[in-house]
Amino acid sequence: MSQSNTPTTPTIVKCPTCKKEVEWGEQSPYRPFCTKRCQLIDLGEWAEEEKSIPGAPDLSDSDGWSEDMGH
């Protein structure tokens, strides 16, 4: 089998923050983000709980549950 010297097509993704196209590779240190700024904007959204992963509600935070129930 012979190896081809054809360069592979780079993988292009969209920055989750600004939707700019970003090449996925060593030359893009903030991937999948285009810049450090977009990376920090996304981190801030998670920290402010503007973003979340869907799942069952945490009972410890609900109004109807307490460790002191009736004591």
CHARMM internal coordinates of N, CA and C (Angstrom, degrees):
IC EDIT
DIST 1 N 1 CA 1.4459
DIST 1 CA 1 C 1.5226
ANGL 1 N 1 CA 1 C 109.31
DIST 1 C 2 N 1.2737
ANGL 1 CA 1 C 2 N 115.58
DIHE 1 N 1 CA 1 C 2 N 137.33
DIST 2 N 2 CA 1.4586
ANGL 1 C 2 N 2 CA 118.92
DIHE 1 CA 1 C 2 N 2 CA 179.23
DIST 2 CA 2 C 1.5219
ANGL 2 N 2 CA 2 C 110.34
DIHE 1 C 2 N 2 CA 2 C -104.47
DIST 2 C 3 N 1.3134
ANGL 2 CA 2 C 3 N 113.82
DIHE 2 N 2 CA 2 C 3 N 146.84
DIST 3 N 3 CA 1.4610
ANGL 2 C 3 N 3 CA 118.77
DIHE 2 CA 2 C 3 N 3 CA 177.64
DIST 3 CA 3 C 1.5139
ANGL 3 N 3 CA 3 C 109.10
DIHE 2 C 3 N 3 CA 3 C -90.97
DIST 3 C 4 N 1.2840
ANGL 3 CA 3 C 4 N 115.08
DIHE 3 N 3 CA 3 C 4 N 141.32
DIST 4 N 4 CA 1.4526
ANGL 3 C 4 N 4 CA 120.19
DIHE 3 CA 3 C 4 N 4 CA 179.98
DIST 4 CA 4 C 1.5277
ANGL 4 N 4 CA 4 C 108.82
DIHE 3 C 4 N 4 CA 4 C -91.25
DIST 4 C 5 N 1.2934
ANGL 4 CA 4 C 5 N 116.88
DIHE 4 N 4 CA 4 C 5 N 142.69
DIST 5 N 5 CA 1.4606
ANGL 4 C 5 N 5 CA 121.71
DIHE 4 CA 4 C 5 N 5 CA 178.45
DIST 5 CA 5 C 1.5246
ANGL 5 N 5 CA 5 C 111.78
DIHE 4 C 5 N 5 CA 5 C -92.37
DIST 5 C 6 N 1.3184
ANGL 5 CA 5 C 6 N 116.74
DIHE 5 N 5 CA 5 C 6 N 13.90
DIST 6 N 6 CA 1.4593
ANGL 5 C 6 N 6 CA 120.38
DIHE 5 CA 5 C 6 N 6 CA -179.92
DIST 6 CA 6 C 1.5291
ANGL 6 N 6 CA 6 C 109.01
DIHE 5 C 6 N 6 CA 6 C -74.38
DIST 6 C 7 N 1.3118
ANGL 6 CA 6 C 7 N 116.84
DIHE 6 N 6 CA 6 C 7 N 129.12
DIST 7 N 7 CA 1.4652
ANGL 6 C 7 N 7 CA 117.97
DIHE 6 CA 6 C 7 N 7 CA 177.94
DIST 7 CA 7 C 1.5286
ANGL 7 N 7 CA 7 C 110.59
DIHE 6 C 7 N 7 CA 7 C -67.49
DIST 7 C 8 N 1.3118
ANGL 7 CA 7 C 8 N 115.11
DIHE 7 N 7 CA 7 C 8 N 144.62
DIST 8 N 8 CA 1.4624
ANGL 7 C 8 N 8 CA 118.63
DIHE 7 CA 7 C 8 N 8 CA 178.53
DIST 8 CA 8 C 1.5245
ANGL 8 N 8 CA 8 C 109.40
DIHE 7 C 8 N 8 CA 8 C -78.47
DIST 8 C 9 N 1.2977
ANGL 8 CA 8 C 9 N 115.50
DIHE 8 N 8 CA 8 C 9 N 149.36
DIST 9 N 9 CA 1.4552
ANGL 8 C 9 N 9 CA 120.36
DIHE 8 CA 8 C 9 N 9 CA 178.65
DIST 9 CA 9 C 1.5217
ANGL 9 N 9 CA 9 C 108.70
DIHE 8 C 9 N 9 CA 9 C -71.49
DIST 9 C 10 N 1.3252
ANGL 9 CA 9 C 10 N 117.74
DIHE 9 N 9 CA 9 C 10 N 128.24
DIST 10 N 10 CA 1.4606
ANGL 9 C 10 N 10 CA 119.09
DIHE 9 CA 9 C 10 N 10 CA -179.30
DIST 10 CA 10 C 1.5298
ANGL 10 N 10 CA 10 C 111.33
DIHE 9 C 10 N 10 CA 10 C -66.19
DIST 10 C 11 N 1.3112
ANGL 10 CA 10 C 11 N 115.40
DIHE 10 N 10 CA 10 C 11 N 147.45
DIST 11 N 11 CA 1.4560
ANGL 10 C 11 N 11 CA 120.32
DIHE 10 CA 10 C 11 N 11 CA 176.68
DIST 11 CA 11 C 1.5241
ANGL 11 N 11 CA 11 C 108.02
DIHE 10 C 11 N 11 CA 11 C -80.13
DIST 11 C 12 N 1.3089
ANGL 11 CA 11 C 12 N 115.72
DIHE 11 N 11 CA 11 C 12 N 128.33
DIST 12 N 12 CA 1.4616
ANGL 11 C 12 N 12 CA 121.97
DIHE 11 CA 11 C 12 N 12 CA 179.87
DIST 12 CA 12 C 1.5256
ANGL 12 N 12 CA 12 C 108.18
DIHE 11 C 12 N 12 CA 12 C -112.16
DIST 12 C 13 N 1.3475
ANGL 12 CA 12 C 13 N 116.35
DIHE 12 N 12 CA 12 C 13 N 129.11
DIST 13 N 13 CA 1.4647
ANGL 12 C 13 N 13 CA 121.99
DIHE 12 CA 12 C 13 N 13 CA 176.63
DIST 13 CA 13 C 1.5258
ANGL 13 N 13 CA 13 C 108.04
DIHE 12 C 13 N 13 CA 13 C -122.92
DIST 13 C 14 N 1.3210
ANGL 13 CA 13 C 14 N 115.99
DIHE 13 N 13 CA 13 C 14 N 161.59
DIST 14 N 14 CA 1.4630
ANGL 13 C 14 N 14 CA 120.03
DIHE 13 CA 13 C 14 N 14 CA 176.79
DIST 14 CA 14 C 1.5224
ANGL 14 N 14 CA 14 C 109.01
DIHE 13 C 14 N 14 CA 14 C -96.48
DIST 14 C 15 N 1.3198
ANGL 14 CA 14 C 15 N 116.18
DIHE 14 N 14 CA 14 C 15 N 135.49
DIST 15 N 15 CA 1.4602
ANGL 14 C 15 N 15 CA 121.68
DIHE 14 CA 14 C 15 N 15 CA 176.77
DIST 15 CA 15 C 1.5290
ANGL 15 N 15 CA 15 C 107.66
DIHE 14 C 15 N 15 CA 15 C -59.53
DIST 15 C 16 N 1.3460
ANGL 15 CA 15 C 16 N 118.63
DIHE 15 N 15 CA 15 C 16 N 127.32
DIST 16 N 16 CA 1.4626
ANGL 15 C 16 N 16 CA 120.85
DIHE 15 CA 15 C 16 N 16 CA -178.35
DIST 16 CA 16 C 1.5312
ANGL 16 N 16 CA 16 C 113.48
DIHE 15 C 16 N 16 CA 16 C -61.94
DIST 16 C 17 N 1.3275
ANGL 16 CA 16 C 17 N 117.20
DIHE 16 N 16 CA 16 C 17 N -22.94
DIST 17 N 17 CA 1.4638
ANGL 16 C 17 N 17 CA 120.62
DIHE 16 CA 16 C 17 N 17 CA -177.23
DIST 17 CA 17 C 1.5188
ANGL 17 N 17 CA 17 C 112.81
DIHE 16 C 17 N 17 CA 17 C -88.59
DIST 17 C 18 N 1.3452
ANGL 17 CA 17 C 18 N 117.48
DIHE 17 N 17 CA 17 C 18 N -53.74
DIST 18 N 18 CA 1.4679
ANGL 17 C 18 N 18 CA 120.39
DIHE 17 CA 17 C 18 N 18 CA -173.73
DIST 18 CA 18 C 1.5267
ANGL 18 N 18 CA 18 C 113.72
DIHE 17 C 18 N 18 CA 18 C -110.18
DIST 18 C 19 N 1.3274
ANGL 18 CA 18 C 19 N 117.06
DIHE 18 N 18 CA 18 C 19 N -6.15
DIST 19 N 19 CA 1.4775
ANGL 18 C 19 N 19 CA 123.71
DIHE 18 CA 18 C 19 N 19 CA 178.08
DIST 19 CA 19 C 1.5273
ANGL 19 N 19 CA 19 C 114.14
DIHE 18 C 19 N 19 CA 19 C 72.11
DIST 19 C 20 N 1.3297
ANGL 19 CA 19 C 20 N 117.86
DIHE 19 N 19 CA 19 C 20 N 9.95
DIST 20 N 20 CA 1.4618
ANGL 19 C 20 N 20 CA 121.51
DIHE 19 CA 19 C 20 N 20 CA 175.75
DIST 20 CA 20 C 1.5291
ANGL 20 N 20 CA 20 C 108.83
DIHE 19 C 20 N 20 CA 20 C -68.13
DIST 20 C 21 N 1.3266
ANGL 20 CA 20 C 21 N 117.59
DIHE 20 N 20 CA 20 C 21 N 145.91
DIST 21 N 21 CA 1.4614
ANGL 20 C 21 N 21 CA 121.15
DIHE 20 CA 20 C 21 N 21 CA 179.39
DIST 21 CA 21 C 1.5238
ANGL 21 N 21 CA 21 C 109.90
DIHE 20 C 21 N 21 CA 21 C -74.34
DIST 21 C 22 N 1.3460
ANGL 21 CA 21 C 22 N 114.84
DIHE 21 N 21 CA 21 C 22 N 135.03
DIST 22 N 22 CA 1.4564
ANGL 21 C 22 N 22 CA 122.12
DIHE 21 CA 21 C 22 N 22 CA -178.39
DIST 22 CA 22 C 1.5222
ANGL 22 N 22 CA 22 C 108.21
DIHE 21 C 22 N 22 CA 22 C -128.58
DIST 22 C 23 N 1.3257
ANGL 22 CA 22 C 23 N 116.63
DIHE 22 N 22 CA 22 C 23 N 132.54
DIST 23 N 23 CA 1.4588
ANGL 22 C 23 N 23 CA 120.29
DIHE 22 CA 22 C 23 N 23 CA 175.91
DIST 23 CA 23 C 1.5260
ANGL 23 N 23 CA 23 C 108.05
DIHE 22 C 23 N 23 CA 23 C -80.72
DIST 23 C 24 N 1.3450
ANGL 23 CA 23 C 24 N 115.93
DIHE 23 N 23 CA 23 C 24 N 128.15
DIST 24 N 24 CA 1.4583
ANGL 23 C 24 N 24 CA 121.50
DIHE 23 CA 23 C 24 N 24 CA -178.18
DIST 24 CA 24 C 1.5188
ANGL 24 N 24 CA 24 C 107.94
DIHE 23 C 24 N 24 CA 24 C -82.08
DIST 24 C 25 N 1.3267
ANGL 24 CA 24 C 25 N 116.62
DIHE 24 N 24 CA 24 C 25 N 104.85
DIST 25 N 25 CA 1.4565
ANGL 24 C 25 N 25 CA 119.87
DIHE 24 CA 24 C 25 N 25 CA -179.20
DIST 25 CA 25 C 1.5162
ANGL 25 N 25 CA 25 C 111.08
DIHE 24 C 25 N 25 CA 25 C -179.04
DIST 25 C 26 N 1.3189
ANGL 25 CA 25 C 26 N 115.60
DIHE 25 N 25 CA 25 C 26 N -179.52
DIST 26 N 26 CA 1.4621
ANGL 25 C 26 N 26 CA 122.01
DIHE 25 CA 25 C 26 N 26 CA -177.56
DIST 26 CA 26 C 1.5328
ANGL 26 N 26 CA 26 C 112.87
DIHE 25 C 26 N 26 CA 26 C -58.96
DIST 26 C 27 N 1.3228
ANGL 26 CA 26 C 27 N 117.00
DIHE 26 N 26 CA 26 C 27 N -27.74
DIST 27 N 27 CA 1.4650
ANGL 26 C 27 N 27 CA 120.57
DIHE 26 CA 26 C 27 N 27 CA -178.26
DIST 27 CA 27 C 1.5318
ANGL 27 N 27 CA 27 C 112.38
DIHE 26 C 27 N 27 CA 27 C -75.83
DIST 27 C 28 N 1.3314
ANGL 27 CA 27 C 28 N 117.22
DIHE 27 N 27 CA 27 C 28 N -5.37
DIST 28 N 28 CA 1.4714
ANGL 27 C 28 N 28 CA 122.22
DIHE 27 CA 27 C 28 N 28 CA 179.75
DIST 28 CA 28 C 1.5343
ANGL 28 N 28 CA 28 C 108.84
DIHE 27 C 28 N 28 CA 28 C -118.67
DIST 28 C 29 N 1.3282
ANGL 28 CA 28 C 29 N 117.86
DIHE 28 N 28 CA 28 C 29 N 82.69
DIST 29 N 29 CA 1.4670
ANGL 28 C 29 N 29 CA 120.57
DIHE 28 CA 28 C 29 N 29 CA -173.31
DIST 29 CA 29 C 1.5286
ANGL 29 N 29 CA 29 C 114.58
DIHE 28 C 29 N 29 CA 29 C -66.61
DIST 29 C 30 N 1.3253
ANGL 29 CA 29 C 30 N 118.40
DIHE 29 N 29 CA 29 C 30 N -18.73
DIST 30 N 30 CA 1.4686
ANGL 29 C 30 N 30 CA 120.62
DIHE 29 CA 29 C 30 N 30 CA -177.92
DIST 30 CA 30 C 1.5215
ANGL 30 N 30 CA 30 C 112.31
DIHE 29 C 30 N 30 CA 30 C -102.37
DIST 30 C 31 N 1.3310
ANGL 30 CA 30 C 31 N 117.38
DIHE 30 N 30 CA 30 C 31 N 11.29
DIST 31 N 31 CA 1.4556
ANGL 30 C 31 N 31 CA 120.73
DIHE 30 CA 30 C 31 N 31 CA -177.19
DIST 31 CA 31 C 1.5148
ANGL 31 N 31 CA 31 C 111.99
DIHE 30 C 31 N 31 CA 31 C -51.47
DIST 31 C 32 N 1.3013
ANGL 31 CA 31 C 32 N 119.71
DIHE 31 N 31 CA 31 C 32 N 138.78
DIST 32 N 32 CA 1.4576
ANGL 31 C 32 N 32 CA 127.79
DIHE 31 CA 31 C 32 N 32 CA 9.96
DIST 32 CA 32 C 1.5281
ANGL 32 N 32 CA 32 C 113.40
DIHE 31 C 32 N 32 CA 32 C -83.73
DIST 32 C 33 N 1.3194
ANGL 32 CA 32 C 33 N 118.20
DIHE 32 N 32 CA 32 C 33 N 5.36
DIST 33 N 33 CA 1.4637
ANGL 32 C 33 N 33 CA 121.00
DIHE 32 CA 32 C 33 N 33 CA 179.77
DIST 33 CA 33 C 1.5219
ANGL 33 N 33 CA 33 C 110.02
DIHE 32 C 33 N 33 CA 33 C -86.25
DIST 33 C 34 N 1.3276
ANGL 33 CA 33 C 34 N 116.59
DIHE 33 N 33 CA 33 C 34 N 154.52
DIST 34 N 34 CA 1.4619
ANGL 33 C 34 N 34 CA 119.84
DIHE 33 CA 33 C 34 N 34 CA -178.79
DIST 34 CA 34 C 1.5244
ANGL 34 N 34 CA 34 C 111.89
DIHE 33 C 34 N 34 CA 34 C -82.55
DIST 34 C 35 N 1.3260
ANGL 34 CA 34 C 35 N 117.18
DIHE 34 N 34 CA 34 C 35 N -28.74
DIST 35 N 35 CA 1.4643
ANGL 34 C 35 N 35 CA 121.02
DIHE 34 CA 34 C 35 N 35 CA -178.26
DIST 35 CA 35 C 1.5263
ANGL 35 N 35 CA 35 C 110.26
DIHE 34 C 35 N 35 CA 35 C -144.99
DIST 35 C 36 N 1.3119
ANGL 35 CA 35 C 36 N 115.49
DIHE 35 N 35 CA 35 C 36 N 167.64
DIST 36 N 36 CA 1.4708
ANGL 35 C 36 N 36 CA 121.55
DIHE 35 CA 35 C 36 N 36 CA 175.39
DIST 36 CA 36 C 1.5259
ANGL 36 N 36 CA 36 C 109.31
DIHE 35 C 36 N 36 CA 36 C -61.32
DIST 36 C 37 N 1.3325
ANGL 36 CA 36 C 37 N 116.89
DIHE 36 N 36 CA 36 C 37 N -36.58
DIST 37 N 37 CA 1.4648
ANGL 36 C 37 N 37 CA 120.93
DIHE 36 CA 36 C 37 N 37 CA 179.94
DIST 37 CA 37 C 1.5302
ANGL 37 N 37 CA 37 C 111.18
DIHE 36 C 37 N 37 CA 37 C -58.95
DIST 37 C 38 N 1.3307
ANGL 37 CA 37 C 38 N 117.14
DIHE 37 N 37 CA 37 C 38 N -48.83
DIST 38 N 38 CA 1.4709
ANGL 37 C 38 N 38 CA 120.58
DIHE 37 CA 37 C 38 N 38 CA 179.32
DIST 38 CA 38 C 1.5280
ANGL 38 N 38 CA 38 C 110.63
DIHE 37 C 38 N 38 CA 38 C -63.28
DIST 38 C 39 N 1.3319
ANGL 38 CA 38 C 39 N 117.01
DIHE 38 N 38 CA 38 C 39 N -37.01
DIST 39 N 39 CA 1.4646
ANGL 38 C 39 N 39 CA 121.11
DIHE 38 CA 38 C 39 N 39 CA 178.08
DIST 39 CA 39 C 1.5363
ANGL 39 N 39 CA 39 C 110.29
DIHE 38 C 39 N 39 CA 39 C -62.36
DIST 39 C 40 N 1.3298
ANGL 39 CA 39 C 40 N 117.11
DIHE 39 N 39 CA 39 C 40 N -43.92
DIST 40 N 40 CA 1.4675
ANGL 39 C 40 N 40 CA 121.14
DIHE 39 CA 39 C 40 N 40 CA -179.17
DIST 40 CA 40 C 1.5261
ANGL 40 N 40 CA 40 C 112.30
DIHE 39 C 40 N 40 CA 40 C -70.41
DIST 40 C 41 N 1.3270
ANGL 40 CA 40 C 41 N 117.61
DIHE 40 N 40 CA 40 C 41 N -34.37
DIST 41 N 41 CA 1.4671
ANGL 40 C 41 N 41 CA 120.75
DIHE 40 CA 40 C 41 N 41 CA 175.68
DIST 41 CA 41 C 1.5264
ANGL 41 N 41 CA 41 C 109.09
DIHE 40 C 41 N 41 CA 41 C -60.55
DIST 41 C 42 N 1.3329
ANGL 41 CA 41 C 42 N 116.62
DIHE 41 N 41 CA 41 C 42 N -45.75
DIST 42 N 42 CA 1.4654
ANGL 41 C 42 N 42 CA 121.48
DIHE 41 CA 41 C 42 N 42 CA -179.95
DIST 42 CA 42 C 1.5355
ANGL 42 N 42 CA 42 C 110.32
DIHE 41 C 42 N 42 CA 42 C -63.58
DIST 42 C 43 N 1.3179
ANGL 42 CA 42 C 43 N 117.78
DIHE 42 N 42 CA 42 C 43 N -43.88
DIST 43 N 43 CA 1.4658
ANGL 42 C 43 N 43 CA 121.63
DIHE 42 CA 42 C 43 N 43 CA 178.93
DIST 43 CA 43 C 1.5241
ANGL 43 N 43 CA 43 C 110.46
DIHE 42 C 43 N 43 CA 43 C -60.26
DIST 43 C 44 N 1.3255
ANGL 43 CA 43 C 44 N 116.70
DIHE 43 N 43 CA 43 C 44 N -41.71
DIST 44 N 44 CA 1.4619
ANGL 43 C 44 N 44 CA 121.07
DIHE 43 CA 43 C 44 N 44 CA 178.27
DIST 44 CA 44 C 1.5177
ANGL 44 N 44 CA 44 C 112.48
DIHE 43 C 44 N 44 CA 44 C -62.67
DIST 44 C 45 N 1.3391
ANGL 44 CA 44 C 45 N 117.12
DIHE 44 N 44 CA 44 C 45 N -37.56
DIST 45 N 45 CA 1.4624
ANGL 44 C 45 N 45 CA 120.60
DIHE 44 CA 44 C 45 N 45 CA 178.11
DIST 45 CA 45 C 1.5227
ANGL 45 N 45 CA 45 C 110.83
DIHE 44 C 45 N 45 CA 45 C -64.90
DIST 45 C 46 N 1.3269
ANGL 45 CA 45 C 46 N 117.40
DIHE 45 N 45 CA 45 C 46 N -38.96
DIST 46 N 46 CA 1.4718
ANGL 45 C 46 N 46 CA 120.29
DIHE 45 CA 45 C 46 N 46 CA 177.03
DIST 46 CA 46 C 1.5236
ANGL 46 N 46 CA 46 C 109.93
DIHE 45 C 46 N 46 CA 46 C -67.94
DIST 46 C 47 N 1.3452
ANGL 46 CA 46 C 47 N 117.09
DIHE 46 N 46 CA 46 C 47 N -42.55
DIST 47 N 47 CA 1.4630
ANGL 46 C 47 N 47 CA 121.08
DIHE 46 CA 46 C 47 N 47 CA -178.42
DIST 47 CA 47 C 1.5272
ANGL 47 N 47 CA 47 C 112.02
DIHE 46 C 47 N 47 CA 47 C -63.83
DIST 47 C 48 N 1.3213
ANGL 47 CA 47 C 48 N 116.72
DIHE 47 N 47 CA 47 C 48 N -34.82
DIST 48 N 48 CA 1.4692
ANGL 47 C 48 N 48 CA 121.56
DIHE 47 CA 47 C 48 N 48 CA 178.82
DIST 48 CA 48 C 1.5254
ANGL 48 N 48 CA 48 C 112.12
DIHE 47 C 48 N 48 CA 48 C -84.59
DIST 48 C 49 N 1.3394
ANGL 48 CA 48 C 49 N 115.81
DIHE 48 N 48 CA 48 C 49 N 3.99
DIST 49 N 49 CA 1.4574
ANGL 48 C 49 N 49 CA 123.57
DIHE 48 CA 48 C 49 N 49 CA -179.10
DIST 49 CA 49 C 1.5269
ANGL 49 N 49 CA 49 C 113.23
DIHE 48 C 49 N 49 CA 49 C 59.85
DIST 49 C 50 N 1.3601
ANGL 49 CA 49 C 50 N 115.66
DIHE 49 N 49 CA 49 C 50 N 29.59
DIST 50 N 50 CA 1.4602
ANGL 49 C 50 N 50 CA 120.48
DIHE 49 CA 49 C 50 N 50 CA 172.67
DIST 50 CA 50 C 1.5191
ANGL 50 N 50 CA 50 C 109.42
DIHE 49 C 50 N 50 CA 50 C -75.63
DIST 50 C 51 N 1.3372
ANGL 50 CA 50 C 51 N 116.61
DIHE 50 N 50 CA 50 C 51 N -23.11
DIST 51 N 51 CA 1.4560
ANGL 50 C 51 N 51 CA 123.03
DIHE 50 CA 50 C 51 N 51 CA 177.02
DIST 51 CA 51 C 1.5175
ANGL 51 N 51 CA 51 C 107.44
DIHE 50 C 51 N 51 CA 51 C -118.99
DIST 51 C 52 N 1.3316
ANGL 51 CA 51 C 52 N 116.09
DIHE 51 N 51 CA 51 C 52 N 148.41
DIST 52 N 52 CA 1.4616
ANGL 51 C 52 N 52 CA 120.12
DIHE 51 CA 51 C 52 N 52 CA 176.21
DIST 52 CA 52 C 1.5160
ANGL 52 N 52 CA 52 C 109.25
DIHE 51 C 52 N 52 CA 52 C -157.46
DIST 52 C 53 N 1.3159
ANGL 52 CA 52 C 53 N 115.03
DIHE 52 N 52 CA 52 C 53 N 161.18
DIST 53 N 53 CA 1.4616
ANGL 52 C 53 N 53 CA 120.99
DIHE 52 CA 52 C 53 N 53 CA 176.00
DIST 53 CA 53 C 1.5153
ANGL 53 N 53 CA 53 C 106.51
DIHE 52 C 53 N 53 CA 53 C -95.48
DIST 53 C 54 N 1.3425
ANGL 53 CA 53 C 54 N 118.28
DIHE 53 N 53 CA 53 C 54 N 124.41
DIST 54 N 54 CA 1.4602
ANGL 53 C 54 N 54 CA 120.67
DIHE 53 CA 53 C 54 N 54 CA -178.05
DIST 54 CA 54 C 1.5268
ANGL 54 N 54 CA 54 C 111.27
DIHE 53 C 54 N 54 CA 54 C -60.48
DIST 54 C 55 N 1.3105
ANGL 54 CA 54 C 55 N 115.10
DIHE 54 N 54 CA 54 C 55 N 143.48
DIST 55 N 55 CA 1.4555
ANGL 54 C 55 N 55 CA 120.19
DIHE 54 CA 54 C 55 N 55 CA 178.20
DIST 55 CA 55 C 1.5070
ANGL 55 N 55 CA 55 C 110.02
DIHE 54 C 55 N 55 CA 55 C -178.00
DIST 55 C 56 N 1.2981
ANGL 55 CA 55 C 56 N 116.13
DIHE 55 N 55 CA 55 C 56 N -176.35
DIST 56 N 56 CA 1.4599
ANGL 55 C 56 N 56 CA 121.16
DIHE 55 CA 55 C 56 N 56 CA 178.53
DIST 56 CA 56 C 1.5275
ANGL 56 N 56 CA 56 C 109.27
DIHE 55 C 56 N 56 CA 56 C -66.04
DIST 56 C 57 N 1.3144
ANGL 56 CA 56 C 57 N 117.59
DIHE 56 N 56 CA 56 C 57 N 144.42
DIST 57 N 57 CA 1.4604
ANGL 56 C 57 N 57 CA 119.93
DIHE 56 CA 56 C 57 N 57 CA 179.56
DIST 57 CA 57 C 1.5244
ANGL 57 N 57 CA 57 C 111.28
DIHE 56 C 57 N 57 CA 57 C -65.26
DIST 57 C 58 N 1.3164
ANGL 57 CA 57 C 58 N 115.74
DIHE 57 N 57 CA 57 C 58 N 149.15
DIST 58 N 58 CA 1.4614
ANGL 57 C 58 N 58 CA 122.05
DIHE 57 CA 57 C 58 N 58 CA 178.35
DIST 58 CA 58 C 1.5238
ANGL 58 N 58 CA 58 C 108.13
DIHE 57 C 58 N 58 CA 58 C -82.03
DIST 58 C 59 N 1.3100
ANGL 58 CA 58 C 59 N 117.82
DIHE 58 N 58 CA 58 C 59 N 112.43
DIST 59 N 59 CA 1.4650
ANGL 58 C 59 N 59 CA 121.74
DIHE 58 CA 58 C 59 N 59 CA -176.34
DIST 59 CA 59 C 1.5228
ANGL 59 N 59 CA 59 C 113.03
DIHE 58 C 59 N 59 CA 59 C -64.07
DIST 59 C 60 N 1.3096
ANGL 59 CA 59 C 60 N 117.76
DIHE 59 N 59 CA 59 C 60 N -26.91
DIST 60 N 60 CA 1.4616
ANGL 59 C 60 N 60 CA 119.38
DIHE 59 CA 59 C 60 N 60 CA -178.32
DIST 60 CA 60 C 1.5280
ANGL 60 N 60 CA 60 C 112.10
DIHE 59 C 60 N 60 CA 60 C -67.43
DIST 60 C 61 N 1.3316
ANGL 60 CA 60 C 61 N 117.57
DIHE 60 N 60 CA 60 C 61 N -19.82
DIST 61 N 61 CA 1.4626
ANGL 60 C 61 N 61 CA 121.06
DIHE 60 CA 60 C 61 N 61 CA 179.34
DIST 61 CA 61 C 1.5269
ANGL 61 N 61 CA 61 C 112.75
DIHE 60 C 61 N 61 CA 61 C -96.37
DIST 61 C 62 N 1.3281
ANGL 61 CA 61 C 62 N 117.94
DIHE 61 N 61 CA 61 C 62 N -3.95
DIST 62 N 62 CA 1.4609
ANGL 61 C 62 N 62 CA 119.18
DIHE 61 CA 61 C 62 N 62 CA -176.18
DIST 62 CA 62 C 1.5219
ANGL 62 N 62 CA 62 C 111.25
DIHE 61 C 62 N 62 CA 62 C -79.77
DIST 62 C 63 N 1.3083
ANGL 62 CA 62 C 63 N 116.76
DIHE 62 N 62 CA 62 C 63 N 154.40
DIST 63 N 63 CA 1.4647
ANGL 62 C 63 N 63 CA 121.88
DIHE 62 CA 62 C 63 N 63 CA -179.40
DIST 63 CA 63 C 1.5295
ANGL 63 N 63 CA 63 C 113.18
DIHE 62 C 63 N 63 CA 63 C -70.35
DIST 63 C 64 N 1.3276
ANGL 63 CA 63 C 64 N 117.12
DIHE 63 N 63 CA 63 C 64 N -21.33
DIST 64 N 64 CA 1.4499
ANGL 63 C 64 N 64 CA 120.88
DIHE 63 CA 63 C 64 N 64 CA -173.98
DIST 64 CA 64 C 1.5188
ANGL 64 N 64 CA 64 C 114.48
DIHE 63 C 64 N 64 CA 64 C -91.45
DIST 64 C 65 N 1.3168
ANGL 64 CA 64 C 65 N 117.95
DIHE 64 N 64 CA 64 C 65 N 6.57
DIST 65 N 65 CA 1.4657
ANGL 64 C 65 N 65 CA 119.37
DIHE 64 CA 64 C 65 N 65 CA -176.12
DIST 65 CA 65 C 1.5171
ANGL 65 N 65 CA 65 C 109.23
DIHE 64 C 65 N 65 CA 65 C -131.83
DIST 65 C 66 N 1.2927
ANGL 65 CA 65 C 66 N 116.75
DIHE 65 N 65 CA 65 C 66 N 138.54
DIST 66 N 66 CA 1.4439
ANGL 65 C 66 N 66 CA 120.73
DIHE 65 CA 65 C 66 N 66 CA 177.22
DIST 66 CA 66 C 1.5218
ANGL 66 N 66 CA 66 C 109.47
DIHE 65 C 66 N 66 CA 66 C -152.45
DIST 66 C 67 N 1.3094
ANGL 66 CA 66 C 67 N 116.48
DIHE 66 N 66 CA 66 C 67 N 147.61
DIST 67 N 67 CA 1.4563
ANGL 66 C 67 N 67 CA 120.39
DIHE 66 CA 66 C 67 N 67 CA 177.63
DIST 67 CA 67 C 1.5316
ANGL 67 N 67 CA 67 C 110.07
DIHE 66 C 67 N 67 CA 67 C -69.37
DIST 67 C 68 N 1.3296
ANGL 67 CA 67 C 68 N 117.85
DIHE 67 N 67 CA 67 C 68 N -20.94
DIST 68 N 68 CA 1.4638
ANGL 67 C 68 N 68 CA 122.48
DIHE 67 CA 67 C 68 N 68 CA -176.96
DIST 68 CA 68 C 1.5176
ANGL 68 N 68 CA 68 C 112.71
DIHE 67 C 68 N 68 CA 68 C -94.67
DIST 68 C 69 N 1.2993
ANGL 68 CA 68 C 69 N 119.82
DIHE 68 N 68 CA 68 C 69 N 15.86
DIST 69 N 69 CA 1.4636
ANGL 68 C 69 N 69 CA 122.73
DIHE 68 CA 68 C 69 N 69 CA -172.42
DIST 69 CA 69 C 1.5352
ANGL 69 N 69 CA 69 C 112.13
DIHE 68 C 69 N 69 CA 69 C -47.76
DIST 69 C 70 N 1.3210
ANGL 69 CA 69 C 70 N 115.02
DIHE 69 N 69 CA 69 C 70 N 101.44
DIST 70 N 70 CA 1.4540
ANGL 69 C 70 N 70 CA 121.62
DIHE 69 CA 69 C 70 N 70 CA 174.43
DIST 70 CA 70 C 1.5142
ANGL 70 N 70 CA 70 C 115.12
DIHE 69 C 70 N 70 CA 70 C 77.49
DIST 70 C 71 N 1.2885
ANGL 70 CA 70 C 71 N 119.77
DIHE 70 N 70 CA 70 C 71 N 9.18
DIST 71 N 71 CA 1.4744
ANGL 70 C 71 N 71 CA 120.22
DIHE 70 CA 70 C 71 N 71 CA -179.02
DIST 71 CA 71 C 1.4933
ANGL 71 N 71 CA 71 C 110.83
DIHE 70 C 71 N 71 CA 71 C -110.61
END
COOR INIT
IC SEED 1 N 1 CA 1 C
IC BUILD
